[in-house]
Amino acid sequence: MFAVFLADIVGISIVAGVSPLDVLAAYPEIVALAPGETAIAYVFGLIGASYGGYKLWQARRAQLVPPPSPAPSTQGSSSMLGASQVTRGAHDVTLETAVPTSNPHRVRAYYTAMTGRAEVFIDDQFVAKTRVWGAKKEVAVPLSDTAQQLSVRFRGTMAPEIDVLLDGALIATT
């Protein structure tokens, strides 16, 4: 909007052959002479500013802290049972843990409280993505090779926390 105002001042000063300060001093009278032309410029300026604000909002939503790169898959390794790894930032947390089923799986859950984005990976394969609106959200995660129910609970609006549950029993937490 300032650019529209500045362009109006400079344009009038060039056409009239006077200094921009003279145009600035007489700007209210100049606008009163042709309010429609001035309104059109400001309407288009407002449309441009709104579009720019929308694009910045979209860019901010897209600019999320990426989850840590996946570790090499260790599917089938019995040494990964009971092992959990937590990576914590100021507004985000990542939990990697083993799921003790008949065919062990590695679960990696990522949550950032800043945007509410939450993602779940099983054996380095993406399985769920959601937004956490409010204090907590629980996501059911399918396990194709077992009848057991795995769920990941994301909670916390300021300090993010992640719980991994197998058949309702807590197996890992941050």
LORO-334692 format. One line per field, with one value per residue: residue number from 1; x, z, y of N, C-alpha, C, CB in turn. Coordinates in pm, 1 decimal. Glycine has a CB too. Example, Ala and Ser with C-alpha at 12.3 -4.5 7.8 and 13.67 -1.06 7.14 Angstrom:
2
i	c(1, 2)
n.c1	c(1319.0, 1285.0)
n.c3	c(780.0, 708.0)
n.c2	c(-569.0, -225.0)
ca.c1	c(1230.0, 1367.0)
ca.c3	c(780.0, 714.0)
ca.c2	c(-450.0, -106.0)
c.c1	c(1320.0, 1290.0)
c.c3	c(780.0, 787.0)
c.c2	c(-330.0, 3.0)
cb.c1	c(1130.8, 1408.4)
cb.c3	c(904.6, 572.5)
cb.c2	c(-447.3, -59.8)
//
This chain:
174
i	c(1, 2, 3, 4, 5, 6, 7, 8, 9, 10, 11, 12, 13, 14, 15, 16, 17, 18, 19, 20, 21, 22, 23, 24, 25, 26, 27, 28, 29, 30, 31, 32, 33, 34, 35, 36, 37, 38, 39, 40, 41, 42, 43, 44, 45, 46, 47, 48, 49, 50, 51, 52, 53, 54, 55, 56, 57, 58, 59, 60, 61, 62, 63, 64, 65, 66, 67, 68, 69, 70, 71, 72, 73, 74, 75, 76, 77, 78, 79, 80, 81, 82, 83, 84, 85, 86, 87, 88, 89, 90, 91, 92, 93, 94, 95, 96, 97, 98, 99, 100, 101, 102, 103, 104, 105, 106, 107, 108, 109, 110, 111, 112, 113, 114, 115, 116, 117, 118, 119, 120, 121, 122, 123, 124, 125, 126, 127, 128, 129, 130, 131, 132, 133, 134, 135, 136, 137, 138, 139, 140, 141, 142, 143, 144, 145, 146, 147, 148, 149, 150, 151, 152, 153, 154, 155, 156, 157, 158, 159, 160, 161, 162, 163, 164, 165, 166, 167, 168, 169, 170, 171, 172, 173, 174)
n.c1	c(83.3, 200.2, 372.3, 193.8, 102.3, 346.5, 417.3, 206.8, 259.2, 517.3, 459.7, 270.2, 428.5, 620.0, 462.7, 342.2, 562.5, 673.0, 816.0, 835.7, 775.2, 608.5, 388.1, 319.6, 239.5, 9.6, -146.2, -396.7, -583.0, -540.8, -624.6, -890.7, -979.3, -984.4, -1116.1, -1199.1, -1005.5, -787.3, -889.2, -911.1, -642.2, -560.7, -731.2, -638.7, -383.5, -443.1, -546.8, -314.8, -149.3, -295.6, -284.3, -7.8, 29.1, -119.2, 33.3, 271.2, 176.1, 111.4, 369.7, 489.9, 345.9, 428.5, 693.9, 826.0, 983.6, 1191.5, 1157.5, 1405.5, 1644.0, 1571.5, 1696.9, 1907.0, 1722.2, 1642.2, 1491.1, 1362.7, 1569.0, 1657.1, 1786.0, 1691.6, 1472.3, 1311.4, 1473.6, 1484.2, 1490.2, 1520.5, 1484.5, 1503.5, 1388.0, 1343.4, 1069.0, 989.9, 979.0, 1117.8, 1056.5, 1196.2, 1137.8, 1122.6, 876.1, 744.1, 639.3, 531.1, 668.4, 910.1, 893.6, 1017.1, 931.5, 894.7, 814.2, 720.8, 677.7, 581.4, 512.2, 487.2, 361.6, 178.7, 207.5, 227.3, 383.8, 408.9, 617.7, 674.3, 913.1, 1073.9, 891.8, 646.4, 343.2, 136.7, -0.5, -81.4, -257.2, -226.4, -463.5, -525.9, -491.7, -417.7, -379.9, -465.6, -340.4, -427.7, -232.5, -180.9, -87.4, 15.0, 87.3, -1.8, -253.0, -254.6, -305.0, -163.4, -96.2, -31.1, 20.1, 3.4, 87.5, 60.3, 92.4, 281.9, 528.7, 614.7, 507.1, 531.1, 364.2, 382.7, 170.1, 80.1, -175.3, -310.9, -131.9, 139.3, 438.5, 652.1, 770.5, 821.1)
n.c3	c(0.0, 70.8, -143.1, -351.1, -268.1, -270.3, -541.8, -654.4, -559.2, -672.6, -945.3, -997.3, -937.6, -1143.0, -1376.6, -1329.2, -1299.4, -1064.7, -730.9, -532.0, -263.1, -277.3, -403.3, -206.4, 0.0, -112.7, -153.3, -37.0, -155.9, -426.0, -445.5, -383.4, -615.7, -807.3, -701.1, -778.3, -955.6, -785.6, -594.4, -744.4, -789.2, -524.9, -458.2, -630.5, -525.0, -268.3, -333.4, -439.2, -209.4, -39.0, -178.4, -172.7, 105.8, 149.4, 1.0, 150.0, 390.7, 307.0, 238.8, 489.5, 623.1, 474.7, 532.1, 725.0, 998.6, 895.3, 947.7, 1110.2, 902.1, 786.0, 958.2, 852.9, 764.8, 1003.0, 1003.9, 1136.9, 1305.3, 1618.7, 1811.1, 1825.4, 1986.6, 2253.5, 2238.4, 2232.6, 2087.1, 2134.0, 1992.1, 2051.7, 1996.8, 2024.7, 1971.5, 1867.9, 1840.7, 1803.8, 1801.6, 1803.1, 1800.4, 1882.6, 1793.2, 1972.0, 1826.1, 1669.1, 1429.8, 1441.7, 1428.8, 1333.3, 1456.4, 1378.1, 1493.9, 1445.4, 1567.6, 1566.4, 1768.1, 1698.4, 1449.5, 1460.0, 1309.4, 1249.0, 1196.6, 1101.1, 1065.6, 960.8, 969.6, 808.1, 615.8, 511.0, 685.8, 810.1, 841.5, 1007.7, 1160.7, 1473.3, 1652.7, 1928.6, 2259.1, 2239.4, 2015.8, 1882.3, 1674.6, 1484.6, 1374.1, 1108.8, 1127.2, 919.9, 940.3, 1176.6, 1431.7, 1630.6, 1771.9, 1691.5, 1810.4, 1798.0, 2006.0, 2005.2, 2190.3, 2377.7, 2365.4, 2391.6, 2476.6, 2298.8, 2305.6, 2263.1, 2257.0, 2222.1, 2170.2, 2213.9, 2160.2, 2350.2, 2560.8, 2691.9, 2520.3, 2455.5, 2521.6, 2511.4)
n.c2	c(-118.0, 115.8, 140.1, 197.4, 448.2, 591.4, 566.5, 706.7, 969.3, 1018.5, 980.6, 1186.1, 1407.6, 1393.5, 1420.9, 1670.9, 1828.1, 1923.3, 1929.9, 1629.1, 1683.4, 1907.9, 1790.0, 1607.2, 1777.7, 1884.6, 1664.7, 1568.3, 1748.5, 1694.3, 1427.6, 1466.0, 1586.3, 1380.6, 1128.5, 871.3, 763.5, 749.3, 570.6, 334.4, 269.0, 218.9, 7.1, -196.6, -208.8, -303.5, -554.4, -672.2, -663.0, -827.9, -1072.7, -1113.9, -1137.1, -1370.8, -1557.8, -1545.7, -1649.9, -1908.0, -1995.8, -1989.5, -2186.4, -2402.6, -2407.6, -2598.7, -2760.6, -3009.4, -3361.4, -3567.2, -3736.8, -4066.4, -4353.3, -4625.4, -4914.3, -5161.9, -5383.1, -5682.1, -5734.6, -5851.5, -5711.7, -5459.2, -5443.5, -5284.2, -5062.3, -4715.0, -4393.7, -4051.3, -3736.7, -3404.1, -3075.3, -2715.2, -2673.1, -2911.4, -3271.8, -3595.6, -3936.9, -4250.5, -4589.6, -4940.7, -5179.1, -5431.8, -5683.5, -5993.9, -5983.7, -5769.7, -5411.7, -5090.2, -4782.5, -4446.6, -4137.6, -3805.0, -3476.2, -3141.9, -2876.2, -2615.7, -2581.8, -2781.8, -3008.1, -3354.6, -3667.1, -4011.0, -4290.3, -4621.5, -4864.0, -4699.5, -4620.7, -4398.9, -4358.5, -4213.4, -3885.1, -3590.1, -3313.2, -3159.4, -3027.3, -2855.4, -2999.8, -3272.9, -3556.1, -3866.8, -4118.9, -4392.4, -4656.1, -4868.6, -5209.3, -5444.4, -5713.4, -5825.0, -5869.6, -5692.7, -5364.4, -5063.4, -4742.7, -4392.3, -4126.3, -3782.6, -3503.0, -3194.9, -2847.9, -2653.8, -2773.3, -3034.9, -3377.1, -3732.4, -4040.2, -4390.4, -4654.4, -4992.1, -5200.8, -5046.0, -5032.5, -4855.3, -4828.5, -4671.0, -4340.6, -3982.1)
ca.c1	c(0.0, 293.7, 424.4, 91.7, 107.8, 471.9, 408.2, 114.0, 332.2, 623.7, 396.8, 211.9, 536.8, 682.6, 368.3, 319.5, 690.5, 699.9, 887.6, 749.0, 729.4, 492.3, 275.9, 282.8, 167.1, -121.0, -203.5, -541.0, -659.5, -527.8, -711.2, -1029.4, -1014.1, -1011.0, -1116.2, -1218.1, -876.7, -705.1, -947.1, -876.6, -502.8, -552.8, -798.1, -544.2, -276.6, -494.9, -551.3, -176.3, -100.8, -365.2, -227.0, 126.8, 13.5, -163.3, 147.6, 362.6, 114.4, 131.1, 512.1, 516.9, 289.4, 509.2, 829.0, 821.1, 1108.8, 1183.5, 1197.0, 1539.5, 1647.8, 1554.9, 1815.1, 1894.6, 1624.5, 1696.3, 1375.6, 1396.0, 1676.9, 1604.0, 1856.5, 1626.5, 1363.4, 1335.0, 1557.5, 1413.4, 1577.1, 1443.5, 1553.4, 1415.9, 1423.4, 1267.9, 925.8, 962.1, 1034.3, 1113.6, 1072.1, 1217.1, 1131.1, 1089.0, 745.4, 767.0, 537.0, 591.9, 763.8, 941.2, 893.0, 1076.1, 837.5, 951.0, 707.3, 771.9, 572.6, 622.5, 402.2, 478.7, 261.7, 85.5, 229.1, 271.6, 403.5, 446.8, 683.0, 701.0, 1022.0, 1114.2, 785.6, 547.0, 212.0, 31.4, 31.6, -198.7, -236.6, -274.5, -532.3, -564.1, -392.6, -364.0, -444.5, -416.7, -347.5, -417.1, -136.6, -204.6, 20.0, -44.4, 122.4, -46.0, -385.2, -235.9, -336.2, -60.8, -142.2, 66.8, -48.4, 79.5, 25.9, 137.0, 84.1, 405.7, 637.6, 554.2, 533.0, 481.6, 349.5, 353.1, 92.9, 49.4, -295.7, -343.7, -23.9, 247.6, 566.6, 757.3, 725.3, 931.9)
ca.c3	c(0.0, 69.4, -279.7, -429.6, -226.1, -319.2, -688.1, -681.9, -532.9, -773.7, -1077.2, -1008.0, -940.8, -1275.4, -1474.6, -1302.3, -1304.7, -934.9, -641.5, -458.4, -138.9, -311.3, -427.0, -76.8, 73.9, -174.9, -187.8, -9.2, -257.4, -554.1, -436.2, -386.0, -755.0, -882.0, -602.3, -842.3, -1006.9, -670.3, -532.4, -827.4, -759.8, -390.4, -460.4, -686.8, -425.9, -161.9, -388.9, -444.1, -72.8, 12.1, -244.6, -117.1, 241.3, 138.0, -41.0, 263.9, 485.1, 252.1, 250.7, 630.3, 655.5, 407.7, 587.0, 848.0, 1034.6, 843.8, 1043.5, 1084.4, 795.6, 843.0, 975.0, 773.2, 820.5, 1072.2, 1020.2, 1160.7, 1401.6, 1753.8, 1900.6, 1831.3, 2082.6, 2374.1, 2213.9, 2192.3, 2068.3, 2133.8, 1947.2, 2092.2, 1966.2, 2105.0, 1949.1, 1799.1, 1901.7, 1722.9, 1881.0, 1728.2, 1892.3, 1826.1, 1831.6, 1999.1, 1772.3, 1617.7, 1330.0, 1497.3, 1340.9, 1382.5, 1441.9, 1396.3, 1499.7, 1449.2, 1601.4, 1596.2, 1829.2, 1638.0, 1342.0, 1485.0, 1213.3, 1306.0, 1095.0, 1152.8, 970.2, 1007.8, 890.7, 714.4, 518.0, 559.1, 703.1, 856.3, 857.5, 1063.2, 1235.1, 1610.4, 1691.5, 2068.0, 2350.8, 2199.7, 1907.3, 1873.0, 1538.7, 1473.1, 1269.7, 1071.3, 1120.3, 827.1, 966.9, 1309.7, 1471.2, 1736.4, 1733.8, 1725.9, 1800.5, 1836.9, 2065.0, 2002.7, 2288.5, 2419.3, 2276.0, 2403.1, 2477.1, 2236.4, 2360.6, 2180.4, 2322.3, 2131.3, 2243.2, 2145.0, 2225.7, 2463.2, 2659.8, 2656.4, 2496.5, 2447.2, 2538.3, 2511.9)
ca.c2	c(0.0, 228.7, 151.9, 267.1, 587.9, 649.4, 576.9, 816.1, 1094.6, 1035.0, 997.2, 1319.9, 1507.3, 1388.9, 1475.6, 1813.6, 1899.0, 1986.2, 1838.9, 1536.6, 1745.6, 1991.9, 1699.5, 1550.8, 1880.9, 1907.0, 1534.7, 1557.0, 1823.4, 1622.9, 1310.2, 1514.5, 1619.2, 1256.8, 1020.2, 741.3, 713.9, 713.8, 451.5, 218.1, 233.3, 159.8, -123.6, -292.5, -224.3, -389.1, -690.3, -719.6, -684.9, -946.5, -1189.8, -1131.9, -1188.8, -1509.5, -1638.4, -1555.6, -1741.4, -2042.8, -2029.9, -2014.4, -2317.4, -2504.7, -2404.3, -2675.2, -2825.5, -3145.7, -3464.7, -3619.4, -3836.3, -4200.3, -4438.1, -4746.7, -5007.3, -5278.9, -5471.1, -5821.5, -5745.8, -5865.1, -5621.8, -5328.4, -5446.9, -5207.7, -4946.3, -4593.6, -4279.0, -3927.4, -3616.7, -3294.4, -2937.4, -2619.5, -2690.2, -3037.3, -3391.9, -3717.3, -4058.5, -4374.5, -4702.4, -5070.7, -5231.9, -5574.1, -5773.8, -6116.9, -5934.3, -5637.1, -5295.2, -4966.4, -4671.7, -4312.0, -4038.5, -3668.1, -3380.4, -3005.6, -2802.8, -2482.9, -2585.6, -2890.7, -3116.3, -3481.4, -3770.9, -4142.8, -4379.3, -4756.8, -4921.1, -4594.2, -4597.7, -4304.3, -4421.6, -4122.6, -3743.8, -3523.1, -3188.4, -3168.8, -2904.0, -2873.6, -3054.6, -3402.9, -3629.6, -4003.3, -4170.3, -4538.1, -4690.9, -5008.6, -5308.5, -5540.7, -5852.0, -5866.1, -5821.2, -5594.3, -5226.0, -4966.0, -4604.4, -4291.7, -4011.3, -3658.1, -3413.6, -3078.1, -2733.1, -2576.9, -2870.7, -3152.6, -3509.9, -3842.2, -4170.3, -4501.6, -4754.0, -5116.9, -5254.6, -4960.5, -5030.4, -4763.5, -4896.4, -4569.5, -4203.0, -3885.0)
c.c1	c(88.2, 350.1, 323.8, 94.3, 231.9, 469.5, 314.9, 184.9, 435.7, 564.2, 338.7, 321.5, 606.8, 591.3, 350.8, 448.2, 721.2, 769.9, 789.0, 697.3, 608.9, 368.6, 227.1, 201.0, 25.5, -194.3, -352.0, -627.8, -655.4, -619.4, -857.7, -1073.6, -1050.1, -1012.6, -1130.9, -1088.3, -785.4, -756.2, -912.0, -734.3, -491.3, -623.3, -704.4, -424.7, -318.2, -504.7, -411.2, -120.2, -167.1, -308.2, -86.9, 122.8, -28.6, -47.1, 250.5, 308.1, 132.0, 276.4, 547.6, 463.2, 373.0, 649.3, 826.8, 957.0, 1101.4, 1222.0, 1337.3, 1535.5, 1640.1, 1686.6, 1799.5, 1803.1, 1694.0, 1585.0, 1422.1, 1507.9, 1619.8, 1672.8, 1787.1, 1510.5, 1402.7, 1419.1, 1471.8, 1513.6, 1489.2, 1534.1, 1458.7, 1474.7, 1340.5, 1117.3, 892.4, 1030.5, 1019.8, 1139.3, 1088.0, 1218.3, 1097.3, 952.5, 762.3, 648.4, 607.7, 693.5, 798.3, 944.5, 961.9, 976.5, 912.4, 835.6, 770.5, 656.1, 634.6, 501.3, 384.5, 371.2, 157.1, 102.8, 283.7, 278.5, 447.5, 504.4, 697.7, 802.3, 1060.3, 1013.5, 681.7, 411.0, 103.1, 86.2, -95.0, -158.1, -296.3, -332.6, -582.0, -453.7, -336.0, -443.3, -381.2, -441.3, -331.8, -328.5, -155.1, -75.9, -36.2, -19.5, 79.0, -184.6, -374.6, -259.7, -226.3, -121.3, -33.2, -11.5, 47.8, 10.7, 120.1, 127.5, 209.5, 528.3, 581.1, 599.6, 472.4, 475.6, 319.3, 288.7, 68.1, -61.7, -328.7, -236.7, 89.7, 376.8, 682.3, 694.8, 847.2, 933.1)
c.c3	c(0.0, -70.6, -369.6, -396.9, -282.2, -470.5, -728.9, -665.7, -642.3, -912.9, -1096.6, -1015.1, -1076.4, -1378.8, -1455.6, -1307.5, -1177.1, -846.2, -570.6, -326.4, -162.3, -334.0, -294.8, 4.9, 18.5, -204.9, -153.2, -111.8, -393.1, -555.5, -443.6, -527.9, -835.0, -785.9, -664.1, -892.4, -892.9, -605.2, -611.0, -798.0, -623.6, -382.1, -518.3, -594.2, -312.3, -208.4, -393.4, -306.8, -11.9, -48.2, -190.7, 24.3, 241.9, 98.8, 71.5, 368.8, 438.1, 267.1, 395.6, 672.2, 593.8, 467.0, 724.3, 874.3, 984.5, 951.0, 1011.8, 976.2, 856.0, 851.8, 885.8, 842.3, 882.6, 1095.9, 1036.7, 1261.5, 1542.0, 1849.7, 1912.5, 1930.6, 2207.5, 2354.2, 2165.9, 2181.9, 2057.0, 2088.1, 1974.1, 2051.2, 2054.6, 2093.0, 1882.0, 1870.9, 1802.7, 1815.9, 1786.1, 1829.1, 1816.8, 1877.9, 1848.9, 1954.9, 1722.9, 1508.5, 1371.9, 1390.2, 1411.6, 1352.8, 1467.1, 1387.7, 1518.6, 1478.7, 1629.4, 1646.9, 1764.4, 1529.6, 1364.0, 1389.8, 1283.6, 1194.9, 1162.1, 1038.0, 1035.9, 912.9, 776.1, 602.6, 581.0, 570.7, 746.4, 871.4, 908.1, 1121.8, 1373.3, 1646.7, 1834.0, 2146.4, 2307.8, 2083.7, 1900.6, 1731.6, 1542.5, 1353.0, 1234.5, 1072.9, 1038.8, 866.1, 1104.6, 1338.5, 1581.8, 1682.9, 1783.7, 1712.6, 1853.6, 1885.9, 2065.1, 2101.1, 2322.7, 2318.0, 2282.5, 2396.5, 2422.0, 2300.7, 2266.6, 2265.8, 2214.4, 2216.0, 2155.7, 2223.2, 2352.6, 2569.9, 2607.2, 2637.8, 2485.1, 2462.8, 2536.7, 2643.1)
c.c2	c(125.0, 249.6, 223.9, 415.5, 656.8, 666.1, 689.5, 950.9, 1119.5, 1058.7, 1135.6, 1425.7, 1508.3, 1453.4, 1625.6, 1894.6, 1974.6, 1884.7, 1746.1, 1594.7, 1836.0, 1904.6, 1641.4, 1650.1, 1900.2, 1776.2, 1522.3, 1631.7, 1753.1, 1500.9, 1352.4, 1549.2, 1494.0, 1138.7, 881.3, 682.4, 671.1, 585.4, 325.8, 172.6, 166.0, 24.7, -228.5, -313.7, -315.8, -534.2, -750.3, -749.1, -808.1, -1073.9, -1218.4, -1186.7, -1335.0, -1600.1, -1652.0, -1651.8, -1885.6, -2086.7, -2061.7, -2151.1, -2428.6, -2514.0, -2469.2, -2736.4, -2969.1, -3246.9, -3514.1, -3726.6, -3975.7, -4275.4, -4559.7, -4846.9, -5127.3, -5378.3, -5615.7, -5840.4, -5752.1, -5769.6, -5487.1, -5327.9, -5370.1, -5083.3, -4829.8, -4481.2, -4155.5, -3814.8, -3500.8, -3160.3, -2845.5, -2642.3, -2822.6, -3153.3, -3507.5, -3835.1, -4175.7, -4487.3, -4829.8, -5112.2, -5382.2, -5660.5, -5899.4, -6085.8, -5791.9, -5528.1, -5179.3, -4854.7, -4542.0, -4214.4, -3901.5, -3574.5, -3245.0, -2928.3, -2666.1, -2478.1, -2693.7, -3008.1, -3239.8, -3584.9, -3899.3, -4225.1, -4515.5, -4817.4, -4828.0, -4570.5, -4505.9, -4372.7, -4324.5, -3981.5, -3676.2, -3389.2, -3207.0, -3033.4, -2925.5, -2940.6, -3188.7, -3460.4, -3766.6, -4054.1, -4321.1, -4569.3, -4838.1, -5091.6, -5424.0, -5687.0, -5902.7, -5809.3, -5716.9, -5453.3, -5133.0, -4827.1, -4512.3, -4170.7, -3892.2, -3563.7, -3299.0, -2966.5, -2646.9, -2668.7, -3001.2, -3283.2, -3613.1, -3967.8, -4273.2, -4610.1, -4874.9, -5185.5, -5177.2, -4950.2, -4942.8, -4842.7, -4798.2, -4432.3, -4110.6, -3811.3)
cb.c1	c(-95.0, 408.2, 457.3, -48.8, 106.3, 590.8, 360.0, -9.0, 401.5, 715.5, 288.0, 118.5, 639.2, 715.1, 232.4, 254.0, 691.5, 568.1, 970.8, 823.8, 842.4, 521.6, 316.4, 408.0, 244.2, -104.3, -127.0, -570.8, -604.3, -380.4, -684.0, -1044.7, -897.5, -904.4, -1227.3, -1314.9, -807.1, -703.5, -1098.9, -892.0, -413.0, -613.3, -929.6, -496.5, -236.0, -632.4, -613.8, -89.3, -127.9, -515.1, -222.4, 202.5, -87.7, -276.9, 213.0, 386.1, -34.4, 89.5, 600.3, 455.2, 144.0, 518.1, 883.5, 712.7, 1134.8, 1273.6, 1096.8, 1601.1, 1775.7, 1456.1, 1834.8, 2032.4, 1526.2, 1763.2, 1279.7, 1433.7, 1774.7, 1619.6, 1998.0, 1576.6, 1325.8, 1399.3, 1667.3, 1299.9, 1668.1, 1383.8, 1594.5, 1392.2, 1400.8, 1302.5, 873.1, 1008.5, 963.3, 1218.8, 950.7, 1350.4, 1027.8, 1196.5, 633.8, 793.9, 454.0, 483.9, 704.5, 1075.2, 748.0, 1216.9, 716.4, 1062.3, 606.2, 842.0, 490.4, 684.7, 425.6, 614.1, 329.8, -54.4, 325.3, 176.4, 507.5, 324.2, 822.0, 570.0, 982.2, 1247.1, 720.5, 538.5, 222.1, -28.0, 82.9, -266.8, -301.2, -160.3, -651.7, -691.6, -452.3, -365.3, -431.5, -485.3, -239.5, -558.7, 10.3, -268.2, 69.0, 9.3, 269.2, 54.7, -473.3, -94.8, -474.3, 65.6, -275.4, 163.4, -98.5, 87.1, -12.3, 281.7, -37.6, 406.6, 698.4, 586.8, 474.7, 572.0, 236.6, 483.4, -39.8, 176.4, -277.1, -466.5, 27.1, 265.6, 558.8, 835.1, 644.0, 920.2)
cb.c3	c(121.3, 170.0, -337.5, -402.6, -73.1, -278.2, -748.8, -588.3, -393.8, -776.3, -1096.6, -888.8, -829.2, -1315.8, -1463.6, -1166.5, -1420.5, -867.4, -538.0, -430.8, -75.2, -437.9, -524.2, 0.9, 68.8, -303.2, -117.6, 130.7, -271.1, -578.7, -305.4, -295.3, -823.1, -993.4, -503.4, -956.5, -1092.0, -567.9, -521.5, -977.7, -764.6, -288.0, -542.6, -823.9, -370.3, -115.2, -530.7, -512.9, 15.2, -17.5, -397.3, -118.6, 317.4, 35.6, -165.0, 326.1, 503.0, 103.8, 198.4, 717.1, 606.8, 258.6, 595.0, 841.3, 1189.8, 721.2, 1042.1, 1213.1, 710.0, 760.6, 1124.2, 748.2, 712.6, 1206.0, 899.4, 1032.4, 1388.2, 1802.7, 1853.3, 1692.7, 2117.4, 2473.8, 2111.0, 2292.4, 1942.3, 2274.4, 1794.4, 2243.3, 1815.5, 2063.0, 1865.4, 1652.4, 2037.3, 1605.5, 1976.8, 1644.1, 2002.6, 1861.2, 1724.3, 2148.1, 1656.5, 1563.7, 1181.5, 1569.4, 1299.9, 1316.3, 1539.5, 1288.7, 1614.7, 1315.0, 1722.8, 1470.9, 1978.9, 1579.5, 1208.5, 1475.9, 1101.7, 1420.0, 989.1, 1218.2, 924.7, 1015.4, 836.1, 654.3, 471.3, 465.7, 803.8, 990.1, 722.6, 1170.4, 1161.5, 1709.6, 1592.2, 2078.1, 2485.4, 2317.9, 1770.6, 1978.2, 1448.4, 1458.2, 1315.5, 932.8, 1265.1, 688.7, 953.0, 1417.6, 1517.2, 1796.3, 1790.6, 1635.2, 1878.8, 1717.7, 2210.5, 1856.4, 2415.9, 2441.5, 2309.6, 2534.2, 2622.0, 2089.1, 2505.1, 2054.7, 2431.8, 2057.1, 2291.9, 2132.2, 2258.8, 2525.0, 2690.8, 2765.3, 2370.1, 2313.0, 2670.8, 2394.3)
cb.c2	c(-0.6, 205.6, 12.3, 208.2, 597.9, 562.0, 444.4, 808.0, 1089.9, 910.1, 894.3, 1348.0, 1478.9, 1243.2, 1405.1, 1831.3, 1994.6, 2037.8, 1918.3, 1408.2, 1825.6, 2077.6, 1586.3, 1509.2, 2013.3, 1986.7, 1426.2, 1610.5, 1966.9, 1579.8, 1232.4, 1637.1, 1692.6, 1234.7, 1042.4, 753.3, 821.7, 828.6, 465.6, 251.4, 358.0, 254.9, -117.3, -245.2, -88.8, -339.2, -689.6, -618.1, -560.7, -937.4, -1168.9, -1000.1, -1106.0, -1521.6, -1576.7, -1417.2, -1708.2, -2047.4, -1914.3, -1904.0, -2327.1, -2475.0, -2258.7, -2783.7, -2819.9, -3161.9, -3582.3, -3676.2, -3820.9, -4280.3, -4480.4, -4809.0, -5053.1, -5239.3, -5458.4, -5886.4, -5628.3, -6008.2, -5602.4, -5288.1, -5591.6, -5293.3, -4979.1, -4557.6, -4295.9, -3897.4, -3625.2, -3297.6, -2905.4, -2477.1, -2576.8, -3030.2, -3424.4, -3712.9, -4080.1, -4371.2, -4676.6, -5177.2, -5197.5, -5595.4, -5705.5, -6211.7, -5939.8, -5641.2, -5256.7, -4938.2, -4686.3, -4278.9, -4070.2, -3629.6, -3428.5, -2936.7, -2787.2, -2442.6, -2607.6, -2839.9, -3071.6, -3528.4, -3726.6, -4215.8, -4323.0, -4843.4, -5058.9, -4628.4, -4732.4, -4182.1, -4532.0, -4171.3, -3678.9, -3610.6, -3064.9, -3211.1, -2868.1, -2954.9, -3068.3, -3500.3, -3554.6, -4095.1, -4105.6, -4605.4, -4662.1, -5015.3, -5355.6, -5516.4, -5868.4, -5820.1, -5937.8, -5605.7, -5182.3, -4981.5, -4583.6, -4254.3, -4043.5, -3595.9, -3490.9, -3114.9, -2649.6, -2496.7, -2890.3, -3154.9, -3524.3, -3864.2, -4167.8, -4554.9, -4695.3, -5209.2, -5403.5, -5008.3, -5175.0, -4653.5, -4980.5, -4579.4, -4186.1, -3785.0)
//
